[in-house]
């Protein structure tokens, strides 16, 4: 009898808990949160600099699982080579700039761009070594073409994110990876203006492989095949972005021109055609850049079950002034844009997106994706 009573009570207790178990099972898994930043043309360690906007940006990035940017600076460690550029177009900085980005929260970096080779082939490897030393995941360049094309995977408590990165345009002779030479993963263009089919196929295969492995995939492009209006998104880039999504990417992001470009959606995935610069420490002076070069975006994106779930676009304003006339790199430092300043940036992005047939949902000081 005692056994019968105990068994009945256990059954009753279990039945009472069934609704709770059902509620827990029905609760969706936590979303994976990725912060997507403008490109980082950083040539000076900003940690000791006066940076009024740092606290706001750091607070925004603090709780992300992944923070992504493009490192548009060669790293001048002892193993790097001699400069392959001179003057104001040389982008090179000490390894401390990577520490600056890491302290801000950056954990995933694209290295496929037209400045990765500014310190030659040894410089390509120097960047990778310094990123590895700091345990920052990276994709887009490598010791050979296979490693330059392969995805970088960052595991998080809420899932894994894979980055597949490529560069198109302004990749100088010697800078592209080959089967036996270090370099960047280059997407060449044919004489008719279309992207090289072999380059595209190789990169899309990397996206497919990353998705088959169960990762959330970010497809990245650094584009220097600019239109007459650099703020205009080339049609070939739009075609390529859709192909990346068809191959398994959950989101597409691009940099290149130091300007914003429009946003669109394809099969539920955001196509972010140009986020501008998170940091823009250019040495060019005078009227080299208009006011749009100092506008940027941070995209707070959430993913679930391998797909994009939701997101918001946050406006960023860079300081275009110099602290002193001889302080080359003190400008180009970001802050979250608010009020009228933020509204102007969002309306600008909205107008660029409208050109692509996408109506931006501007809600207060954000665009809702």
C-alpha positions as CSV (number, residue, x, y, z in Angstrom):
1,X,0.0,0.0,0.0
2,X,2.8,2.4,0.9
3,X,4.4,1.7,-2.5
4,X,1.1,2.4,-4.2
5,X,0.5,5.7,-2.4
6,X,4.1,6.8,-3.2
7,X,3.7,5.9,-6.8
8,X,0.4,7.8,-7.1
9,X,1.8,10.9,-5.4
10,X,4.8,10.8,-7.7
11,X,2.5,10.6,-10.7
12,X,0.3,13.5,-9.4
13,X,3.4,15.6,-8.6
14,X,4.8,15.0,-12.1
15,X,1.4,15.9,-13.6
16,X,1.4,19.2,-11.7
17,X,4.8,20.0,-13.1
18,X,3.9,19.3,-16.7
19,X,2.6,22.8,-17.5
20,X,5.9,24.2,-16.1
21,X,7.9,21.8,-18.3
22,X,5.8,22.7,-21.3
23,X,6.3,26.4,-20.7
24,X,10.1,25.9,-20.4
25,X,10.2,23.8,-23.6
26,X,8.1,26.5,-25.5
27,X,10.4,29.3,-24.4
28,X,12.7,30.3,-27.3
29,X,16.4,29.9,-26.9
30,X,18.3,33.1,-26.2
31,X,19.2,35.1,-29.3
32,X,22.9,35.4,-30.3
33,X,23.8,39.1,-30.3
34,X,26.3,40.4,-32.8
35,X,27.5,44.1,-33.0
36,X,28.5,45.1,-36.6
37,X,30.7,48.1,-36.7
38,X,32.1,50.4,-39.4
39,X,35.7,49.8,-40.6
40,X,38.5,50.6,-38.3
41,X,41.2,52.8,-40.0
42,X,43.0,53.1,-36.7
43,X,46.6,54.3,-36.7
44,X,46.9,55.5,-33.1
45,X,46.2,53.8,-29.8
46,X,43.2,55.7,-28.5
47,X,43.1,54.4,-25.0
48,X,45.1,57.3,-23.6
49,X,43.4,59.9,-25.7
50,X,40.5,62.2,-24.8
51,X,37.6,60.3,-26.2
52,X,34.3,61.6,-25.0
53,X,32.2,59.1,-26.8
54,X,34.0,56.0,-25.7
55,X,31.9,55.2,-22.7
56,X,28.7,55.2,-24.7
57,X,30.0,52.9,-27.4
58,X,31.7,50.6,-24.8
59,X,28.4,50.3,-22.9
60,X,26.5,49.4,-26.1
61,X,29.0,46.7,-27.1
62,X,29.5,45.3,-23.6
63,X,26.8,42.6,-23.6
64,X,27.3,41.4,-27.2
65,X,28.4,37.8,-27.9
66,X,30.4,39.0,-30.9
67,X,31.7,42.4,-32.0
68,X,32.8,42.7,-35.6
69,X,34.9,45.2,-37.6
70,X,37.3,45.4,-40.5
71,X,40.9,46.2,-39.6
72,X,42.0,48.6,-42.4
73,X,45.5,49.0,-41.0
74,X,48.7,47.1,-41.5
75,X,50.5,46.2,-38.2
76,X,54.1,47.2,-37.9
77,X,55.6,44.5,-35.7
78,X,59.3,43.4,-36.0
79,X,58.3,40.7,-38.6
80,X,56.5,43.1,-40.9
81,X,58.0,44.1,-44.2
82,X,59.0,47.5,-45.7
83,X,56.1,49.9,-46.7
84,X,54.6,49.3,-50.1
85,X,53.1,52.8,-50.0
86,X,54.3,56.3,-49.1
87,X,52.8,59.3,-47.6
88,X,49.2,59.8,-46.5
89,X,47.9,56.6,-48.1
90,X,50.1,54.3,-46.0
91,X,48.0,52.8,-43.2
92,X,50.3,51.2,-40.7
93,X,50.3,51.2,-36.9
94,X,51.9,49.5,-33.9
95,X,50.2,46.3,-32.4
96,X,48.8,48.4,-29.6
97,X,45.9,49.5,-31.9
98,X,44.6,46.0,-31.8
99,X,44.7,46.1,-28.0
100,X,42.6,49.3,-28.3
101,X,40.0,47.5,-30.4
102,X,40.0,44.5,-28.1
103,X,39.5,46.6,-25.0
104,X,36.5,48.1,-26.8
105,X,35.1,44.6,-27.2
106,X,36.1,43.6,-30.8
107,X,36.3,39.8,-31.1
108,X,35.9,39.1,-34.8
109,X,37.9,40.9,-37.6
110,X,37.9,41.0,-41.4
111,X,41.4,41.4,-42.8
112,X,40.4,41.4,-46.5
113,X,41.0,44.9,-47.7
114,X,43.3,47.0,-49.9
115,X,45.6,48.0,-47.0
116,X,46.5,44.6,-45.6
117,X,49.5,44.6,-47.9
118,X,50.8,48.0,-47.0
119,X,53.8,46.4,-45.2
120,X,54.2,43.7,-47.9
121,X,53.7,39.9,-47.6
122,X,55.4,39.7,-44.2
123,X,52.9,42.4,-43.1
124,X,50.0,40.1,-44.0
125,X,51.4,37.5,-41.7
126,X,52.2,40.1,-39.0
127,X,48.6,41.1,-38.8
128,X,47.4,37.5,-38.4
129,X,50.1,36.8,-35.8
130,X,49.1,39.8,-33.7
131,X,45.4,39.0,-33.9
132,X,46.1,35.3,-32.9
133,X,48.2,36.5,-30.0
134,X,45.2,38.4,-28.7
135,X,42.8,35.6,-29.5
136,X,40.8,37.7,-31.9
137,X,39.1,35.6,-34.6
138,X,39.9,36.7,-38.2
139,X,39.1,35.9,-41.8
140,X,39.9,37.3,-45.3
141,X,43.6,36.8,-45.5
142,X,45.9,33.9,-44.8
143,X,49.1,32.0,-45.5
144,X,47.7,30.8,-48.7
145,X,44.4,31.1,-50.8
146,X,42.7,28.2,-48.9
147,X,43.3,29.8,-45.5
148,X,42.4,33.3,-46.8
149,X,39.0,32.0,-48.0
150,X,38.2,29.8,-45.1
151,X,35.7,30.9,-42.4
152,X,36.8,32.1,-39.0
153,X,34.5,30.7,-36.3
154,X,33.9,32.2,-32.9
155,X,32.0,30.1,-30.4
156,X,29.8,31.8,-27.9
157,X,27.4,30.5,-25.1
158,X,24.5,31.1,-27.6
159,X,26.0,29.5,-30.6
160,X,28.8,29.9,-33.1
161,X,29.4,32.7,-35.7
162,X,31.4,32.1,-38.8
163,X,32.9,35.0,-40.9
164,X,33.7,34.6,-44.6
165,X,35.5,37.6,-45.9
166,X,36.7,38.9,-49.3
167,X,38.0,42.0,-51.0
168,X,37.2,43.4,-54.5
169,X,39.1,46.3,-56.1
170,X,42.4,48.1,-55.4
171,X,44.2,44.8,-54.5
172,X,47.6,45.5,-55.9
173,X,49.9,43.0,-57.6
174,X,51.4,40.8,-54.9
175,X,48.7,41.4,-52.4
176,X,46.2,38.6,-53.3
177,X,46.6,35.2,-51.8
178,X,47.5,32.3,-54.2
179,X,47.8,28.6,-53.5
180,X,51.4,29.2,-52.4
181,X,51.5,32.8,-51.4
182,X,50.1,34.7,-48.4
183,X,47.6,37.4,-49.1
184,X,43.9,38.5,-49.1
185,X,41.0,36.6,-50.6
186,X,40.4,38.6,-53.7
187,X,37.3,38.8,-55.9
188,X,38.5,39.9,-59.2
189,X,36.4,41.5,-62.0
190,X,36.4,40.3,-65.6
191,X,36.7,42.6,-68.6
192,X,32.9,42.8,-68.7
193,X,32.7,44.1,-65.2
194,X,31.2,40.9,-63.6
195,X,33.0,39.2,-60.7
196,X,35.3,36.3,-61.6
197,X,33.3,33.2,-61.4
198,X,36.0,31.1,-59.9
199,X,36.6,33.6,-57.1
200,X,32.9,33.8,-56.3
201,X,32.4,30.1,-56.4
202,X,35.4,29.6,-54.0
203,X,34.0,32.1,-51.5
204,X,30.4,30.8,-51.7
205,X,31.7,27.3,-51.1
206,X,33.2,28.6,-47.9
207,X,29.9,30.0,-46.8
208,X,28.1,26.8,-47.6
209,X,30.6,24.8,-45.6
210,X,30.3,27.1,-42.6
211,X,26.5,26.9,-42.7
212,X,26.6,23.1,-43.0
213,X,28.7,23.1,-39.8
214,X,25.8,24.7,-38.0
215,X,27.2,28.2,-37.7
216,X,25.5,31.6,-38.1
217,X,27.3,33.0,-41.2
218,X,28.4,36.6,-41.8
219,X,29.4,37.3,-45.4
220,X,31.7,40.2,-45.7
221,X,33.0,42.3,-48.6
222,X,35.5,45.1,-48.7
223,X,34.7,46.9,-52.0
224,X,36.9,49.4,-53.9
225,X,35.3,49.1,-57.3
226,X,33.4,52.3,-56.6
227,X,30.7,53.9,-58.6
228,X,31.0,57.5,-59.9
229,X,29.0,58.3,-56.8
230,X,30.8,56.3,-54.1
231,X,27.6,56.3,-51.9
232,X,25.8,54.3,-54.7
233,X,25.8,50.6,-54.2
234,X,26.9,48.8,-57.4
235,X,24.5,46.4,-58.9
236,X,27.1,43.6,-59.0
237,X,27.5,44.0,-55.2
238,X,23.8,43.6,-54.7
239,X,23.9,40.4,-56.9
240,X,26.8,39.1,-54.9
241,X,25.2,39.8,-51.6
242,X,22.1,37.8,-52.6
243,X,24.2,34.9,-53.7
244,X,25.9,34.9,-50.3
245,X,22.5,34.6,-48.6
246,X,21.5,31.9,-51.1
247,X,24.6,30.0,-50.0
248,X,23.7,30.2,-46.4
249,X,24.8,33.6,-45.0
250,X,22.4,35.1,-42.4
251,X,23.6,38.6,-43.0
252,X,25.8,40.5,-45.5
253,X,28.0,43.4,-44.6
254,X,30.3,45.6,-46.7
255,X,32.8,48.4,-46.2
256,X,35.1,50.2,-48.7
257,X,34.2,53.8,-49.4
258,X,34.5,55.9,-46.2
259,X,30.8,56.6,-46.6
260,X,27.4,55.1,-45.8
261,X,25.5,53.1,-48.3
262,X,22.0,51.8,-48.3
263,X,20.3,48.8,-46.6
264,X,18.0,46.2,-48.1
265,X,16.5,42.8,-47.3
266,X,16.7,39.5,-49.1
267,X,14.9,36.4,-47.9
268,X,14.8,37.9,-44.5
269,X,18.5,38.7,-44.3
270,X,19.7,42.3,-44.0
271,X,22.2,43.4,-46.7
272,X,24.2,46.2,-45.2
273,X,26.0,47.7,-48.1
274,X,28.2,50.2,-46.3
275,X,28.5,51.0,-42.6
276,X,31.1,53.8,-43.0
277,X,34.0,54.0,-40.5
278,X,34.0,53.3,-36.8
279,X,37.4,55.0,-36.6
280,X,38.8,57.1,-39.5
281,X,42.3,58.3,-38.7
282,X,43.1,59.4,-42.2
283,X,46.1,61.5,-42.8
284,X,44.5,63.3,-45.7
285,X,43.7,66.9,-45.1
286,X,41.7,69.8,-46.3
287,X,38.7,69.0,-48.5
288,X,39.6,65.4,-49.2
289,X,36.4,64.2,-47.6
290,X,32.9,65.7,-47.2
291,X,30.8,65.6,-44.1
292,X,29.3,62.2,-45.0
293,X,32.8,60.6,-44.4
294,X,32.3,61.2,-40.7
295,X,29.0,59.4,-40.4
296,X,28.8,55.7,-39.4
297,X,26.5,53.1,-38.1
298,X,26.5,50.3,-35.5
299,X,24.1,47.4,-36.2
300,X,22.9,45.5,-33.2
301,X,21.8,42.2,-34.7
302,X,20.1,39.2,-33.1
303,X,20.2,35.7,-34.6
304,X,18.3,32.5,-33.7
305,X,18.4,29.0,-35.3
306,X,21.0,30.1,-37.8
307,X,19.0,33.0,-39.2
308,X,18.6,36.7,-38.6
309,X,15.9,37.4,-36.0
310,X,15.9,41.2,-35.4
311,X,18.1,44.2,-35.2
312,X,18.4,47.9,-34.8
313,X,20.7,50.4,-36.5
314,X,22.3,53.1,-34.4
315,X,23.8,56.3,-35.8
316,X,27.4,57.2,-35.1
317,X,29.2,60.6,-35.6
318,X,32.9,60.9,-36.0
319,X,34.9,63.9,-34.9
320,X,36.3,65.5,-38.1
321,X,38.5,68.1,-36.3
322,X,42.1,67.8,-35.0
323,X,43.1,68.6,-31.5
324,X,46.1,70.5,-32.8
325,X,47.3,71.3,-36.3
326,X,50.1,68.7,-36.2
327,X,48.1,65.9,-34.5
328,X,47.5,63.8,-37.5
329,X,45.3,61.1,-36.0
330,X,43.3,62.8,-33.3
331,X,40.3,63.1,-35.6
332,X,38.0,60.3,-36.8
333,X,37.0,59.3,-33.2
334,X,33.4,58.1,-32.8
335,X,30.4,58.8,-30.5
336,X,26.8,57.7,-30.6
337,X,24.9,60.3,-32.5
338,X,21.8,61.7,-30.8
339,X,19.1,64.2,-31.4
340,X,19.3,66.2,-34.6
341,X,22.7,64.8,-35.5
342,X,21.5,61.2,-35.2
343,X,18.3,62.0,-37.0
344,X,20.2,63.4,-40.0
345,X,22.3,60.3,-40.3
346,X,19.3,58.0,-40.1
347,X,17.4,60.0,-42.7
348,X,20.5,59.9,-45.0
349,X,20.6,56.1,-44.6
350,X,16.9,56.0,-45.3
351,X,17.3,57.9,-48.6
352,X,20.1,55.6,-49.7
353,X,18.1,52.6,-48.8
354,X,15.1,53.9,-50.8
355,X,17.3,53.9,-53.9
356,X,17.5,50.1,-53.4
357,X,13.8,49.7,-53.0
358,X,13.9,49.4,-49.2
359,X,11.9,51.5,-46.8
360,X,13.8,52.1,-43.6
361,X,11.7,51.8,-40.4
362,X,13.0,54.8,-38.5
363,X,11.8,54.7,-34.9
364,X,13.1,57.5,-32.7
365,X,16.9,57.4,-32.8
366,X,17.1,54.0,-34.4
367,X,16.3,52.1,-37.6
368,X,14.5,48.9,-36.8
369,X,15.5,45.9,-39.1
